Amino acid sequence: MSKESGTKKSVEYIHIRVPLTLKKDLETLKKKTGVNINSLCLEILWPAVKQRIKEIK
């Protein structure tokens, strides 16, 4: 994510439902790292999504 963070990109808001345990884990990461939950989710999800796209091509 370090390359993309310096440039402005258009964004769209989405809502996702997650298990309460995942939300609590994200909140724990937020407290320990100081990184907001949105950024944590992007940091975790983006590489996984790109990898999945490669797998299904």
C-alpha positions in Angstrom: 0.0 0.0 0.0 2.9 2.3 0.4 3.0 3.2 -3.3 -0.7 4.1 -3.5 -0.9 6.0 -0.3 0.9 9.1 -1.8 -1.6 9.5 -4.6 -5.2 10.5 -4.5 -7.7 8.0 -5.9 -11.4 8.1 -6.2 -13.1 6.1 -3.6 -16.5 4.5 -3.0 -17.9 3.6 0.3 -19.0 0.0 0.9 -20.5 -1.6 4.0 -19.5 -5.1 4.9 -20.8 -7.4 7.7 -18.1 -9.1 9.7 -18.2 -11.4 12.7 -17.9 -9.6 16.0 -14.7 -11.5 16.8 -13.1 -10.0 13.6 -14.2 -6.5 14.6 -12.7 -7.0 18.0 -9.4 -8.2 16.5 -9.4 -5.2 14.2 -10.0 -2.9 17.1 -7.1 -4.6 19.0 -4.8 -4.0 16.0 -6.0 -0.4 15.8 -5.1 0.2 19.5 -1.7 -1.4 19.2 -0.6 0.1 15.9 -2.5 3.4 15.8 -3.7 2.7 12.3 -7.4 3.2 11.6 -9.6 0.2 10.8 -10.2 1.3 7.3 -6.5 1.4 6.5 -6.0 -2.0 8.3 -8.7 -3.6 6.2 -7.3 -2.2 2.9 -3.8 -3.3 3.9 -5.0 -6.8 4.5 -7.7 -7.2 1.8 -6.0 -5.6 -1.2 -3.1 -8.1 -1.6 -5.5 -11.0 -0.9 -7.9 -9.8 -3.6 -5.2 -9.3 -6.1 -3.8 -12.8 -5.4 -7.3 -14.3 -5.8 -7.7 -12.5 -9.2 -4.4 -14.0 -10.3 -5.6 -17.5 -9.2 -8.8 -17.4 -11.1 -7.4 -16.0 -14.4 
